[in-house]
């Protein structure tokens, strides 16, 4: 199954297990400010340091979250599956 960036799961492993906001936004192909808004609205799994403003994301949680989102799978691997 593809990762959020449409690559193989091995490609997602190039990202560390714990992601900064910038890396998470890159993985998800969204703007950093959009990702921050999603965190504020509680729409995406994120972790804050106690008493701090820093946010961190678990790579595997983000991948699972994307896969759980409703919608049509338009990834290249989905097209391959449809043709088989």
C-alpha positions in Angstrom: 0.0 0.0 0.0 1.4 3.4 -0.8 2.3 6.0 1.7 0.9 9.5 1.9 3.5 10.7 -0.6 2.5 8.0 -3.1 5.7 6.1 -2.7 6.3 2.7 -1.4 6.5 2.1 2.4 10.3 1.9 2.0 10.3 5.5 0.7 8.5 6.7 3.9 11.3 5.2 5.9 13.6 7.9 4.7 11.7 10.1 7.3 12.6 9.7 10.9 10.1 8.0 13.2 9.5 11.3 15.1 8.8 14.2 12.8 8.9 18.0 13.2 6.1 20.0 11.8 8.1 20.8 8.7 8.9 17.2 8.0 5.4 16.1 8.7 4.1 18.7 6.2 6.6 17.5 3.7 5.5 13.9 4.1 1.9 14.8 3.8 2.5 17.3 0.9 0.7 20.1 2.8 1.7 23.6 3.8 3.1 23.9 7.4 0.4 26.4 8.4 -2.3 24.1 7.1 -0.8 21.3 9.2 -0.7 23.6 12.3 -4.4 24.5 11.8 -5.3 20.8 11.6 -3.5 20.2 14.9 -5.3 23.1 16.5 -8.6 21.7 15.3 -7.7 18.2 16.6 -8.1 16.8 13.1 -4.7 15.0 12.9 -2.7 13.0 15.5 0.0 15.1 17.1 2.0 15.3 20.3 2.9 18.5 22.2 5.7 18.8 24.7 4.4 19.5 28.2 4.1 23.3 28.7 5.7 23.9 25.4 4.6 25.0 21.9 6.6 22.4 20.1 4.7 19.7 18.2 5.9 16.4 17.1 4.3 13.7 14.9 4.8 9.9 14.8 5.5 8.9 11.2 3.5 5.7 11.4 0.5 7.5 13.0 0.4 9.9 10.2 0.6 7.2 7.6 -2.2 5.3 9.3 -4.3 8.5 9.6 -4.0 9.2 5.9 -5.0 5.6 5.0 -8.1 6.0 7.2 -9.3 9.1 5.5 -12.3 8.7 3.2 -11.9 9.3 -0.5 -10.8 7.8 -3.7 -7.3 6.3 -3.8 -5.7 8.0 -6.8 -2.2 6.8 -6.0 -0.2 5.1 -8.9 -0.4 1.7 -7.2 -4.2 2.0 -7.0 -4.3 2.4 -10.8 -2.1 -0.6 -11.2 -4.4 -2.7 -9.0 -7.5 -1.6 -11.0 -5.9 -2.8 -14.3 -5.0 -6.2 -12.9 
